[in-house]
């Protein structure tokens, strides 16, 4: 029979050994999004005996947002634990191409936070702030700035991840799963997309976020300008194009 004191000591030791919260968040996100991506593509590659999707857009997008959170937080004195945790989990229950269900992914993700973080070393006192940030990250434009600063950072990082070079890779890899794609299709859609990108850039909550959004917007404008020059009239002098103006 184990003495009561030894049992209590063992219980306390077990409680003190907690899983790192970043490890738990990444693992949970990877498991859900890998399975959903395989469903979406209806095919998987076998890698080291495991089924891997053709492309896991949701995980790649989230990883980009997390990297941005680590960059942005020190510049605006935001709590990195809250921002990074919210970014890891902001889309943790969002499915690809699921038109039969209403989009409640922010609330769905928020509802999972406590369970995902259970048994980890994440500070319990910060969970409410994580949930608030997740619940307010939806949408591509804002009419007023978000608060507190952690919620503002999550919105900015989520939207910044949709702009720039990495976003071109992400969108290019996933878009064929939604509709047939040609180079001309990409060019035709680019003008409407760039207009929306301008709205996103203008909606940034933080000054560093706005500066980075404008830099990435300028890159996207240059990219589509070059693509048009190469694809439509590759032997002619570059034409003027409304896409060349990144900011209005």
N, C-alpha and C positions, 0 to 999 in steps of 0.2 A: 504493500500500500504506500502511495506517495504522500509524504507529510504535507499538511495544508500550506505551510510556509513555502515549501519547494514548489508546490502546485501554483501558488500565487506568483512566485518568482518566474516560473516558466511561462505563465500567461502574460506577465508584464514584458518578458523578453520577446515573446512572439508578437505582441502588439507593437513593440518598438521597431521590429524589422518590417519596414513598409516598402512597397514597390515604388521606384521612382516614377513620379507622375507623368513625365514626358514619355517614358517607355510605355506606360499603360495607354496613354492617349494615342500614340503612334500605332501601337499594336491593334487597338480597337478600330481605329480608322482604316488601317490597312486591311484587316479581315473583312469589314463591311464593304469597303469600296472595291476590293478585288473580286468579291463574290458578285457584286452588282455589275461591275464592268464585264465579267464573263457572261452574265445574263444578257447584258446589252449587246455584246458582240456575237453571242451564240457560238463562240469558239474560244479555245484557250491553247496556249503553248505549254508543253511540259518542260519545266526547267528544274533540274536536280530532283526529279520525282514529284514536283508540285505543279499544279495548274496555275498558270499566270495569264492574265488577260493580254490582249493585243496592246491595249493602252489604257491605263487607269487615269483618266482625266481628273477625277475628283481628288485623288491623292496628290497628283502632280501640282494641281492648282493650290491645294492646301499647303503643300510644302513651300511653294513660292510665297504664299502669304505669311507663313511662319518666319521665313528668312527676312521678309520685309519688317515684320514685327520686331525682330531682334535688332534691326537697323534703326527703326524709328523711335522706339521707346526711350533710349538714352537721350535723344535729342529734345524730347518734350517732357522729360521727368515723369513718364508713365510707369506703372507697375508692370514689369516684364512678365511676372508669373501670371497675372490676370490676362494680359493681352495674348501671350503665347498660348496659354491653355484654351482661351476662347477661340483663337485661330485654328488650333488643332481640331477643335470639336465643332466649329460653326456649321459645317456641312456634314457632320458625321452620320446622319441618317437620311441624307438627300439622295434620291435615286435618279438615274439617268433615264430620260425619255419615258416618263411614266404619266401619260396624259389622262389616265383614268382616275387619278387621285388629285385632290386639291393640294396646292403647294403650301404646306405648313412646316417646311423643313426647319425653320428657325425655332419654332416652338417644340418640335419633335426633338431637335438636338438639345435644347435647353433642358428638356425633361429627363434626358439621359445623363446629364453631367454628374449628378451626385452618385449615381450607381457606377459610372465609369471610374470616378476618382476614389471610390470606396477602397480602403486598404492601401492607398498610396500616401506619399508624404506631402501631398498638396495641402496647404493651409485651409482648414475648414472655413475660417472667417472670410476667405476671398471667393468662396463659391458663388455667393449671391451676385457679386460683381461680374464674374465670368458669365453667369446666366443672363444678366442684363445686357452685356455686350453682344452675346449671341442673338438675343431676341431683337436687337436693333441694327443688325448688319445688312438686312435685306434692302434691295433697291439699288438703282444705278444713278440716282440723283437725290440731292437734298435741298430743301428750301430754307433750312436753318441748321446751324452746327449742332452736333451731338455732344452730350456730356454724360458722365464725367470723361476725362481725357482718355481713359482706357477704352471706353466704348467708341470714342472718336477714332482712336488708333486702329481698332479692329475694322471699322468701316473703311478707313483709308487704305489699309494694307490689303484687304479683300479686293478692293477696286483697283489698286495699283497692280495687283497680280494679273489683271485683265489687260494691262497695257504693256507695250514694250516687246523686246525680242522673244522672251520666253513665252509670252502669250501667243505669238505667231506659231510657235511649235505646238503648243497645247491645242489651239483651235484647229490647226492644220491636221493634227493627228486624230481629232475626234469628229470633225465636221462630216466626213464621209459616212459616218454611222447614222446621220440624220437625213441626208439627201445626197443625190449624185453631185459630184463636184468637178468643175473644170477650172482652168486658169482664168478663163473669161468670166465665169461665175464669181470667182473671188474678186476680180476687179470691179464687177458691177455692184457687188455688195459693199465694197470698201468705202464708197462715198457715204452711204447711210451709217456705216459703222464708225467712220471718223467723226461724223456729226455727233454721234452718241458719246464718243471718246472725249470730245470737247466739253460736253455736259458733265461727264464724270470728273474731268480735270477741274472744272469750275466749282464742283461740289466738295472738294477736299476740305476736311476739317482743320488740318494742321498745315503750318507754313512749309515744313520740310516735305510733307506729302504733296502739297500743291506744286512745289518746285520740281519734284521728281515726276509728277504726273505730266507736267508741261514738257519736261525733257523727253519722256517716253512718247508723248504725243508727237513731238517733232520727229522722232525716229520713225514712228509709224507712217507719218505723212511722207517722209522721204522714201521709205520702203515701197509704199504703194505707187509713188511717182515713178520710181525706178522700174518696178514691175510693169507698169503701163508702158513705159518707154521701150522696154525690151520685148514685150509681148505684142503690142498693137502695131507699132511702127519702129521696129528695131533698127532700120537703116536710115531713118529720118532724124532730123535734129529734135531734141527733147521739146515737147510741146508744153505750153503753159497749162496749168491745171488747177482747179480750185483746191485740190488736195494739198498743194504746196504750202498753204498758209496754216500753220499748226494751231494758232490761238487767235480767237476773235474777241 
